[in-house]
Amino acid sequence: RICCHELHAGGGAARKVVLKLMREKDQFERERDVREKQELDARYVVDTLAAFDGDVDAAFAEAVAKEASRDDLKGYNYALVMPAADRNLQEIFVKERPDVNAVRYLMRQVGEALQHLHEQGIMHGDLKMLNVVRVGERLQLIDLDAAAAIDEGWAGAKFSSGTLPPEMFA
């Protein structure tokens, strides 16, 4: 579940951010941990600006409880705050209709992002066009809650589509 908001931090200018709200603690912990424990480069993976765990963050839990009267927010006790993206790769292909050279450039960026993850010993686990977004002028990966260490011998801790991520091919 993702919402877009403007964040005013430290009295500075507003910055568009995305709140990835999650119900499942293990989903939240997998995504948070892979981002915190690995040295992921923000050129390839959308950076996390903040993380909120409603089990330990009383102010966040209170805010969730206050909004719990809204059925669409009920049970979302965990959140990651990230910079907002312009579009995902699917929207780029449908709305911008890139030519063959632009497609090569976009796919090179996706390949570089995956190579970066693999160099860190991580497989994405849920790679699809919706999980590749454009932030500024660069494509970056999102949705790392299905990520796993390459040496664990498994991937796809969650299943969200009818397509098989390339990392699961054997």
HUVEN-V223230 format. One record per residue. N is the residue number from 0. RES is the residue in one letter. OMEGA is omega in radians with two decimals (* if undefined). BURIAL is + if it has 16 or more other ideal C-beta (glycine too) atoms within 10 Angstrom, else -. D_FIRST is the distance of its C-alpha to the first C-alpha in whole Angstrom. Layout:
N/RES/OMEGA/BURIAL/D_FIRST ; N/RES/OMEGA/BURIAL/D_FIRST
This chain:
0/R/-3.04/-/0 ; 1/I/3.10/-/4 ; 2/C/3.11/-/7 ; 3/C/-3.13/-/10 ; 4/H/2.98/-/13 ; 5/E/-3.10/-/17 ; 6/L/3.05/+/18 ; 7/H/-3.09/-/22 ; 8/A/3.05/-/23 ; 9/G/3.12/-/26 ; 10/G/-3.13/-/28 ; 11/G/3.14/-/27 ; 12/A/3.12/-/26 ; 13/A/3.11/-/22 ; 14/R/3.12/-/20 ; 15/K/3.13/-/17 ; 16/V/3.06/+/14 ; 17/V/3.02/+/10 ; 18/L/3.04/+/8 ; 19/K/-3.11/+/6 ; 20/L/-3.08/+/5 ; 21/M/3.07/+/7 ; 22/R/-3.02/-/9 ; 23/E/-3.13/-/12 ; 24/K/-3.11/-/14 ; 25/D/3.07/-/15 ; 26/Q/3.12/+/12 ; 27/F/-3.10/+/12 ; 28/E/3.11/-/16 ; 29/R/-3.11/+/16 ; 30/E/3.14/+/14 ; 31/R/-3.07/+/16 ; 32/D/-3.14/-/19 ; 33/V/3.12/+/19 ; 34/R/-3.09/+/19 ; 35/E/-3.03/-/21 ; 36/K/3.13/-/24 ; 37/Q/3.09/+/24 ; 38/E/-3.10/-/26 ; 39/L/-3.10/+/23 ; 40/D/-3.12/-/24 ; 41/A/3.01/-/22 ; 42/R/-3.02/-/24 ; 43/Y/-3.11/+/22 ; 44/V/3.13/+/19 ; 45/V/-3.07/+/16 ; 46/D/3.03/-/17 ; 47/T/3.13/+/16 ; 48/L/3.14/-/17 ; 49/A/3.07/-/16 ; 50/A/-3.13/+/15 ; 51/F/3.11/+/15 ; 52/D/-3.10/-/15 ; 53/G/3.12/+/16 ; 54/D/-3.10/-/19 ; 55/V/-3.12/-/21 ; 56/D/-3.04/+/20 ; 57/A/-3.11/-/21 ; 58/A/3.12/-/20 ; 59/F/3.12/+/17 ; 60/A/3.12/-/17 ; 61/E/3.12/-/19 ; 62/A/3.11/-/17 ; 63/V/3.14/+/14 ; 64/A/3.13/-/17 ; 65/K/-3.12/-/18 ; 66/E/-3.06/-/15 ; 67/A/3.09/-/15 ; 68/S/3.04/-/17 ; 69/R/-3.08/-/14 ; 70/D/-3.09/-/13 ; 71/D/3.11/-/10 ; 72/L/-3.07/-/9 ; 73/K/3.05/-/12 ; 74/G/3.11/-/11 ; 75/Y/-3.05/+/9 ; 76/N/-3.08/+/12 ; 77/Y/-3.11/+/11 ; 78/A/2.96/+/10 ; 79/L/3.09/+/11 ; 80/V/-3.09/+/12 ; 81/M/3.05/+/13 ; 82/P/3.14/+/15 ; 83/A/3.09/+/14 ; 84/A/3.09/+/15 ; 85/D/-3.13/-/17 ; 86/R/2.99/+/16 ; 87/N/-3.04/+/15 ; 88/L/3.11/+/18 ; 89/Q/3.11/-/18 ; 90/E/3.11/-/18 ; 91/I/-3.11/+/21 ; 92/F/-3.09/-/23 ; 93/V/-3.01/-/22 ; 94/K/-3.08/-/23 ; 95/E/3.12/-/25 ; 96/R/-3.10/-/27 ; 97/P/3.09/-/28 ; 98/D/-3.03/-/32 ; 99/V/3.12/-/33 ; 100/N/3.09/-/34 ; 101/A/3.10/-/30 ; 102/V/3.10/-/29 ; 103/R/-3.14/-/31 ; 104/Y/3.13/-/30 ; 105/L/-3.12/+/26 ; 106/M/3.06/-/26 ; 107/R/3.12/-/28 ; 108/Q/3.10/+/26 ; 109/V/3.12/+/23 ; 110/G/3.11/-/26 ; 111/E/3.13/-/27 ; 112/A/3.10/+/23 ; 113/L/3.10/+/24 ; 114/Q/3.11/-/27 ; 115/H/3.11/+/26 ; 116/L/-3.09/+/24 ; 117/H/3.07/-/27 ; 118/E/3.08/-/29 ; 119/Q/3.13/+/27 ; 120/G/-3.07/-/27 ; 121/I/2.92/+/24 ; 122/M/-3.03/+/22 ; 123/H/3.07/+/19 ; 124/G/3.14/+/18 ; 125/D/-3.09/+/16 ; 126/L/3.07/+/17 ; 127/K/-3.05/+/17 ; 128/M/3.14/+/17 ; 129/L/-3.10/-/13 ; 130/N/3.00/+/13 ; 131/V/-3.06/+/16 ; 132/V/3.09/+/16 ; 133/R/3.04/+/19 ; 134/V/-3.02/+/19 ; 135/G/-3.12/-/22 ; 136/E/-2.99/-/25 ; 137/R/3.02/-/23 ; 138/L/3.13/+/21 ; 139/Q/3.13/+/19 ; 140/L/3.03/+/17 ; 141/I/3.00/+/13 ; 142/D/-3.09/+/11 ; 143/L/-3.10/+/14 ; 144/D/3.03/+/13 ; 145/A/-3.12/+/15 ; 146/A/3.12/+/18 ; 147/A/3.06/+/21 ; 148/A/-3.13/-/25 ; 149/I/-3.10/-/27 ; 150/D/3.08/-/30 ; 151/E/3.09/-/28 ; 152/G/3.08/-/28 ; 153/W/3.08/-/25 ; 154/A/3.08/+/22 ; 155/G/3.11/+/19 ; 156/A/3.04/-/17 ; 157/K/3.12/-/15 ; 158/F/-3.06/-/15 ; 159/S/-3.13/-/13 ; 160/S/3.11/-/15 ; 161/G/3.13/-/19 ; 162/T/-3.14/-/20 ; 163/L/3.12/-/22 ; 164/P/-3.11/+/21 ; 165/P/-3.12/-/24 ; 166/E/-3.11/+/24 ; 167/M/3.07/-/25 ; 168/F/3.11/-/28 ; 169/A/*/-/31
